[in-house]
Structure formats: C-alpha cells, structure tokens
Amino acid sequence: MVATSRERRADVFQDIEPDSYCNDFAWVEPDPEDRVLVYRGASVLAAPAPRADAGAAPASADRVEGDTASSAPVGQTLVFPTYGLLEDAGAIGPDSAEGGIARADGEHPSALFLFTVGDEAYFRCEVDDEALDELLSDASAGDSDRAPAWRFVPISELRDHGSRSRAFAGFVGYEYDSWYVTRRFCGRCGAALVHDLVERMVRCPQCGCMEFPKLFPAVIVGIVDRETDRVLVSRYAGREYKRYALIAGFCEMGETVEETVHREVKEEVGLAVKNLRYYRSQPWPPSSSLLFGFFCDLDGSDAITLDEHELEHAEWLDRADLPADDGHSLTRDMMRVLRERSEERFPATSLPF
C-alpha cells in the first residue's frame, strides 16, 4: 500500500497549520504593532509573554530522554519586539545615505519586509546597538515601564517556547538575516549593493551583478539492511550535536538528489544502496539548506568503512533503539517512520536507482 500525502507526515518545525507562511516580496511600511526580527549571531531578540492556551502542555512536552529540557515556564511563550517598541527606544538604525537599507532608487527605508506568519508581519531593520543595549539593560534591571525581559534567545531554543508559528518565524528569519548580512558588497567588483525595487534581490549599481537568495540542496538517508532489519545511524565528527543522526550531505554541481544519495553513502560509510524511496523535504535555515529525505536498502556488504573526517561513529541499530520523534527535524521524523516499519509504503523514485 502506497502512503497518502497525509499519512506520510508528522509535525516538523515548518508545520504551522492553521497559520500560513507568505513571503511575497513587497516594499511596505511597518505598522507600530508589526514584529521586527533582530539577531546577534544565531540568537534572536525576544521576551516572555503569557500563552493564549496557558492550560496546554508546552511544545516540548513530548521531547525525549536525552534532549535539552525546555527553559520556558509552563503557560508562557516568546514574542518578538514590535517596530513601535524599537522606534520608541531609539533602536531603529539609520535611514539615510550614511547607512541602513539602500534601495536602487536612492531611498533608504527604515525597515525591510520579510514575510507574514498567520496574522503577524515580520520585518528586518538595521538597529542602533547602543540604544538596543540600553533596552536590554532596562529589561535586566526590571524596568517594566520600558519593556519586559528582553534577551537574545538561541534559535535552537525557540521550539521550547510554546508557539510553533513564532518559533518558525524566528527560525526562518535567521536565514533571511544571514543572507542580507553577507550580501552588502559585490563579490565581483566590491561596490556596495542596493536592494531591488520589485523582487527579493540585491544588485550592484556599478557592474550590474545580481544576487538572489540561495538554498543549498542536501539529502538525508535512512538505510535499512533487509537481512537483519537494522538501520544505519551515525554521529557527526567535530560538532556539538552528538546524538544519533542519519547519513546526510550536500548536493554537488551537476548531480541529481538521487545521485547525491549514492555518493554520500559511499563516501561516508563505504556502502552501496538501492531501492530509493523519496519521503519528504524540509527547509533548514541554520545552513540555508533544503533537505530531501530518502529511504533505501543496503545493496551488498554491511561492512562500514568510516570517513573519520565527516563522522566519528556509525553502526547498525535495531529499529526499536532509534531515537523518538522530536516534532522538529526531518531526521527524527524519518527515524519515527523507520521505528514504525512503514518506510516501504513510500513510492520508489522514477530513476533506476
């Protein structure tokens, strides 16, 4: 039996129904109540607020043993600052030729529209760091007249704070912010880039070079040994994340995603695979990736030859020992499918692999 589109999915971070995500580009002025996403490194400015569904369990209630515990009190969520709050605090940065957001028509608006999630609109602004630090100082000192307890929250913790839609906004906003921060100057001639008037793109006024947001396609691979009914798991080398993962890697130029599956598996663990079955995709903002999940079968020997540059460990694991779903990542969602022995319900790819 082939799985239906509804059967094939459990919630991961981008599943925010009944809210929806819209990133249609437009130049619009922010209203005072619109949200602004402000980042320092991989952390976003946020503050606690009461949850509308305070009687419900927090989003991390189903986190499994070994995962980081939620730092959010029951009954609270996080909110991002409004444009009005930052404007009143003097934290909105320059809107002149001396800095800020430069448009192709010579205008310097104070804010750049990013997207909407549900009924909330999100913007990016250049901020005045001194005024922002004063706002944070007031918050830490308990100055309730200025603001609640504003702080920079690591984006990896957003899922612990109740609202899936706001966690999604903060997570995806990081990808936008990272792209804009690294697209200030032309890579060809070095001139300052300006924002296009009709689409999400920056252009060089000197040489005409255009830069669009880029995604990096990558694969995640769940490999099953049909003879022993075990699944290949791995742990990355040189990363803070030390829990079990599946084989993963980026597509190279000229490759299909199916070809990437075969190459990455061979490179990282020295195995051959067959019977590829596509599962689902997931955006992954921390690496500006679009992940494609595949299940496949071992083809031949199960002897692992480890690429120690990429992985510190790999082994064949019984299905029952796979980590539980975390409601966030494609990897753990795929492990859920493998635990349930339902991966064969997804159709084989059309290519002969």
C-alpha positions in Angstrom: 0.0 0.0 0.0 1.4 3.4 -1.0 1.2 6.1 1.7 -1.0 9.1 1.1 0.3 12.7 1.5 -1.4 12.9 4.9 -0.1 9.6 6.1 3.4 10.5 5.1 3.9 13.3 7.5 4.2 14.1 11.2 4.7 17.6 12.5 8.2 19.1 12.0 9.1 22.7 12.6 7.6 24.1 9.4 4.2 22.6 10.1 2.3 25.6 11.5 -1.3 24.9 10.5 -3.8 26.6 10.7 -1.4 29.5 10.3 0.2 30.0 6.9 3.5 31.5 5.7 3.7 34.1 3.0 7.0 35.6 1.7 5.7 37.5 -1.3 8.1 40.4 -1.7 6.9 44.0 -1.3 8.1 47.3 -0.1 5.7 48.2 2.7 6.0 50.5 5.7 5.7 48.7 9.1 2.9 49.4 11.4 3.8 50.1 15.0 2.5 46.6 16.0 4.4 44.7 13.3 7.2 42.5 14.5 10.9 43.0 14.0 13.4 40.2 14.0 16.8 41.3 15.5 19.7 38.8 15.6 23.0 38.6 17.2 24.8 35.6 15.9 22.4 32.7 16.0 20.2 34.3 18.7 17.1 36.4 18.3 15.7 39.2 20.5 12.6 38.0 22.3 10.7 38.3 25.6 8.4 36.0 27.5 4.6 36.6 27.3 1.5 34.7 28.6 0.3 32.0 26.2 -3.3 32.2 25.0 -3.6 28.4 25.7 -1.8 28.5 29.0 -3.5 25.4 30.2 -2.0 23.3 27.5 1.3 21.5 27.7 4.4 23.3 26.4 5.6 22.5 22.9 8.5 20.5 24.4 6.3 18.2 26.4 6.9 15.3 24.0 10.7 15.8 24.0 12.5 12.5 24.6 15.0 11.5 27.2 18.4 13.0 26.4 17.1 16.1 24.7 17.6 19.5 26.1 14.9 20.4 28.6 12.7 23.3 27.9 13.7 26.6 29.5 10.2 28.0 29.1 7.8 28.2 32.1 4.5 26.4 31.6 2.0 29.0 30.4 4.5 31.3 28.7 5.6 31.8 25.1 8.0 34.2 23.4 7.2 37.3 21.5 9.5 39.4 19.3 9.7 43.2 19.6 7.3 45.4 17.7 8.5 48.2 15.4 6.8 50.7 17.7 8.8 49.5 20.7 12.1 49.7 18.9 11.3 53.1 17.4 10.3 54.5 20.8 13.5 53.2 22.3 15.6 54.9 19.6 16.9 51.5 18.4 15.9 51.7 14.8 19.1 52.3 12.9 20.0 54.9 10.2 17.5 55.6 7.4 19.9 57.8 5.4 22.7 57.5 2.9 25.1 57.1 5.9 23.9 53.6 6.5 20.8 51.4 6.8 18.9 49.8 3.9 19.8 51.2 0.5 17.3 50.8 -2.4 18.0 51.0 -6.1 16.0 54.3 -6.4 18.2 56.0 -3.8 15.7 55.7 -0.9 16.7 54.4 2.5 13.7 52.9 4.2 13.9 52.1 7.9 12.6 48.5 7.5 12.6 45.6 5.0 9.5 43.4 4.9 10.4 39.7 5.3 7.1 37.6 5.5 3.9 37.1 7.3 3.1 34.1 9.5 -0.6 33.9 10.3 -1.7 37.5 11.1 1.7 38.8 12.1 4.0 40.6 9.7 7.8 40.4 10.2 10.4 43.0 9.2 14.2 43.4 9.3 15.7 46.6 10.4 19.2 48.0 10.9 19.4 48.6 14.6 21.3 51.1 16.8 23.3 48.8 19.0 23.8 51.3 21.8 20.1 52.0 22.1 19.4 48.3 21.9 21.9 47.6 24.7 20.1 50.2 26.8 16.8 48.5 26.2 18.4 45.2 27.3 19.9 46.8 30.3 16.5 48.3 31.3 14.9 44.8 30.9 17.6 43.1 33.1 17.1 45.8 35.7 13.4 45.1 35.8 12.3 48.5 34.3 8.7 47.4 33.4 7.9 50.8 32.0 10.3 50.3 29.2 9.9 46.6 28.2 9.5 43.1 29.5 12.6 40.9 30.0 14.1 41.2 26.5 17.0 39.0 25.8 18.7 37.2 22.9 17.4 33.6 22.7 19.3 31.0 20.7 17.2 30.0 17.7 17.7 26.3 18.7 15.6 27.0 21.8 12.7 28.6 20.1 10.8 25.3 19.8 10.7 25.1 23.6 8.6 28.2 23.9 5.0 27.2 23.1 4.1 28.9 19.8 5.1 26.8 16.7 4.3 29.8 14.4 6.6 32.2 16.3 9.3 29.6 16.5 9.0 29.1 12.8 9.2 32.9 12.2 12.3 33.2 14.3 14.0 30.2 12.8 13.3 31.2 9.2 14.0 34.9 9.9 17.6 33.8 10.8 18.1 32.5 7.3 16.9 35.8 5.8 19.1 37.8 8.2 22.2 35.7 7.4 21.7 36.2 3.7 21.2 40.0 3.9 24.2 40.4 6.3 26.5 38.7 3.9 25.2 40.5 0.8 26.4 44.1 1.5 29.1 44.3 -1.2 29.5 43.0 -4.7 31.6 39.8 -5.0 32.7 40.8 -8.5 33.8 44.5 -8.1 33.4 45.3 -4.4 30.9 48.1 -4.7 28.1 48.5 -2.2 24.9 46.5 -3.2 21.4 48.0 -3.3 18.0 46.4 -2.9 15.9 45.8 -6.0 12.5 47.5 -6.2 10.4 44.6 -7.4 11.9 41.4 -6.2 13.9 40.0 -3.3 17.3 40.6 -4.8 20.3 42.8 -4.4 22.2 44.3 -7.3 25.5 46.1 -7.9 25.0 49.6 -9.3 28.5 49.5 -10.8 28.8 46.2 -12.7 25.2 45.0 -12.7 25.8 41.8 -10.8 22.6 40.4 -9.2 22.4 38.3 -6.1 19.3 36.2 -5.2 18.7 34.3 -2.1 20.2 30.8 -2.4 19.3 27.5 -1.0 21.7 24.5 -0.8 20.0 21.2 -1.6 21.0 18.3 0.6 19.9 14.7 1.3 19.1 12.8 4.5 19.2 9.0 4.0 17.6 6.2 6.1 19.4 3.0 5.1 17.8 -0.4 6.0 19.6 -3.8 6.0 16.7 -6.1 5.0 18.6 -9.2 6.1 18.9 -8.1 9.7 16.1 -5.5 9.8 18.5 -2.9 11.2 19.0 0.8 10.4 22.3 2.6 9.8 22.9 5.5 12.2 25.9 7.8 12.7 27.3 10.6 14.8 29.0 13.6 13.3 32.6 14.4 13.8 33.6 17.8 15.2 30.1 19.0 16.1 28.3 19.8 19.3 25.4 17.6 18.2 26.4 14.2 19.5 23.1 12.2 19.2 22.3 9.7 16.5 21.8 11.0 13.0 21.2 9.6 9.6 23.7 9.8 6.7 23.4 13.3 5.1 25.2 15.6 2.7 25.0 18.4 0.2 24.4 18.0 -3.5 27.3 18.8 -5.7 27.1 20.7 -9.1 25.7 18.5 -11.9 24.1 16.0 -9.5 20.6 14.9 -9.0 19.5 14.4 -5.4 19.3 10.6 -6.1 22.9 10.6 -7.3 23.9 12.6 -4.1 22.4 9.8 -2.0 24.6 7.2 -3.6 27.8 9.3 -3.4 27.3 10.5 0.2 26.6 7.0 1.4 29.6 5.6 -0.4 31.9 8.4 0.8 30.8 8.5 4.5 30.4 4.8 5.2 31.6 2.8 2.2 28.2 1.2 1.5 26.1 0.7 -1.7 22.4 1.2 -1.6 19.4 0.5 -3.8 15.6 1.0 -4.0 15.5 4.7 -3.2 12.1 5.9 -1.9 11.5 9.7 -1.6 9.8 10.7 1.7 9.5 14.5 2.1 11.5 17.7 2.2 12.3 20.3 4.9 13.9 23.8 4.8 16.7 24.0 7.3 17.6 27.7 8.0 20.8 27.3 10.1 22.6 26.0 6.9 20.3 27.6 4.3 19.5 24.1 3.1 16.6 22.4 1.5 16.7 18.8 2.8 15.3 15.9 0.8 14.6 12.7 2.8 15.1 9.3 1.2 14.7 5.7 2.5 16.7 3.0 0.7 18.0 -0.6 1.1 21.5 -1.9 1.6 22.9 -3.3 -1.6 25.6 -5.9 -0.7 28.1 -6.0 2.2 27.1 -4.3 5.5 30.8 -3.7 6.4 31.2 0.0 7.3 34.2 2.0 6.2 34.1 5.2 8.1 35.1 8.6 6.8 36.5 10.0 10.0 36.6 13.5 8.7 32.8 13.5 8.5 31.7 11.0 11.1 33.1 9.9 14.5 30.9 6.8 14.6 28.4 4.7 12.5 26.6 1.4 13.4 23.7 -0.8 12.5 21.0 -0.2 15.1 17.8 -2.2 15.9 14.7 -0.3 14.9 13.4 -0.2 18.5 16.5 1.6 19.7 16.1 4.5 17.3 15.5 7.9 19.0 11.9 9.1 19.2 10.5 11.9 17.1 11.2 15.4 18.4 8.5 17.2 16.4 11.1 19.4 14.8 13.6 17.8 12.4 13.3 15.7 9.3 15.9 13.3 10.6 13.9 12.4 13.7 10.7 12.2 11.7 12.4 9.7 9.4 13.6 7.7 12.4 9.9 7.6 13.5 8.9 6.1 10.2 11.7 3.5 10.5 10.7 2.6 14.0 7.2 2.0 12.7 8.5 -0.1 9.8 6.5 2.0 7.4 9.2 3.2 5.0 8.3 0.8 2.3 4.9 2.5 1.9 6.5 5.4 0.1 7.0 5.1 -3.7 10.3 4.4 -5.3 11.9 7.2 -7.3 11.3 7.2 -11.0 15.1 6.9 -11.7 16.6 3.4 -11.9 18.5 3.5 -8.5 
